[in-house]
Amino acid sequence: MASLPSALASVPWNHNSHYYDFILSRLPASRGKALDVGCGKGDFAVMLGFHFEEVDAIDLDQRAIQSAREHYAGHDNVRFHLDSFLKYQCCDSQYDFISMISSLHHMDLEMAIAKATQLLRTGGAIFILGCYRESGLIDFICGSVAIPANMIYCLFRGSEEKDAIEMVTVPATCTISQIGKEMHRLLPGHVFRRHLFWRYSVEWRKT
């Protein structure tokens, strides 16, 4: 089994993997079980497996799940499930950490947040890295900074690997302002951050 640093190094750079090390720095103290929602090919789920005793990873993309099961067959504490998060069946208050990386905008936001909080143990944490629809001057300015930065990172870090599986994606429909308002209503006490590369994050701990 590869070490965590080598696992990080082997993951191709993209707008999501850019933040993996930051997300890993925000894990809760309790490290029993984690859930990765919209796991794709399983890279981040396996990284969580170095920190948690057990990891469940779910995605609706059959090819991605098959690839994850084959590529990470030796990581016995990580289980890959072909499933919809909103239909996912497990016991309430089961997870210490739930991650949603560019997956929340594929679901009904309110229903997904309600499901995540239900599945979280007291003291556990939710971390969302999300996409938003650009709208307004601030988004334009941030995008203007992100474009040259993106070119530099692609030049020096590379982009997606050759023969990559084409993932099913949908455009984000909510602006960052709309998302912030919903998070304020649904997850009081959360920490909301705007990030480079057209991303935001939400961090919330259940008390």
Secondary structure, 3 states (H helix, E strand, C coil): CCCHHHHHHHCCCCCCHHHHHHHHCCCCCCCCEEEEECCCCCHHHHHHHCCCCEEEEEECCHHHHHHHHHHCCCCCCEEEEECCHHHCCCCCCCEEEEEEECCHHHCCHHHHHHHHHHHEEEEEEEEEEECCECCCHHHHHHHHHHHHHHHHHHHHHCCCCCCCCCCCCCCCCCEHHHHHHHHHHHCCCCEEEEECCCEEEEEEECC
